[in-house]
Amino acid sequence: MSRTKGDSLFAITTAIFTFVIMLAAYKWRKPETMTPGAPQQFRKITDTLIISIILCLWIGLALATNLEVIVVPPVFALIFELFHTEKFNWRLIPSRLAVLTLTAIFSVGVFHLLSGSIIWVGLINVLITLILCVLFKTPVPIAFGVSLMPLIVPAWGSWAFPVGVFVTTGVLMSLSAAYRQLRNKQGIQQQFLNRDKINHESKPPRLAAFSHDHLKASHSCGLWLLSNILITCMHQIRTIVELRKEDIDYGMESSIPRERRDYNDALLLF
């Protein structure tokens, strides 16, 4: 009976804690500072469905094996966002994994050293988390939630908790990076296909326009050439007619007797 009551308390506490963290992250977001690859601008229903199923299976695995230490609600919230982040890749994992794992180690250590003072444990853990984020130059807001988890459930206050954080964060981040890499490759291939399709569809109009203009230019050039040929032929015919006329006049003149021509010349001189 106590075991069932403990499981119910653990499930309720986990659900409430996860909801509070995700609600705080949603309220504190700044839409005006979002980058083009931000999850809020890239989120798809398919990705949300897939990561929801993965997180449910992970929680089911923890309950089936009685490993409460691998149920880390702040890490789930982080994975949910990273799974939707377009530019998330393998290089971003080590720094975040180190911050979360060290935070879990120090939080458990402080919890055991100052077990009688909840307030001091919380303040010191938050301060240590802030220092770790500054040292690794990686702001991980959910690390503050991880630092306070030993104060909520006894299972999270054991030395197995840092191991659970390391395993949960490493496995789920690796799945997110692999999925993001696969989707990005598919996106690049789709972009190439769309570009080829657009180029293929845009070629016939361009060829048609080119052919139409070419035909117009060829038609104008043909008319110009034909007119030049006609003008040249008319000039040639006119020249031939004039030459023929001169030959006729010369022939008629040569047929007149010489005495007559001398008489005519004498009249002209007179």
JOURHU-V429921 format. One record per helix or strand. SS is the DSSP state (a for helix, b for strand). FROM is the first residue (numbers start at 0). LEN is the number of residues. Records with the same first field share a line. If there is no record, write none. Layout:
SS = FROM-LEN ; FROM-LEN
//
This chain:
a = 1-26 ; 30-3 ; 38-4 ; 44-21 ; 67-3 ; 72-11 ; 89-24 ; 117-18 ; 141-10 ; 153-4 ; 159-95 ; 257-12
//
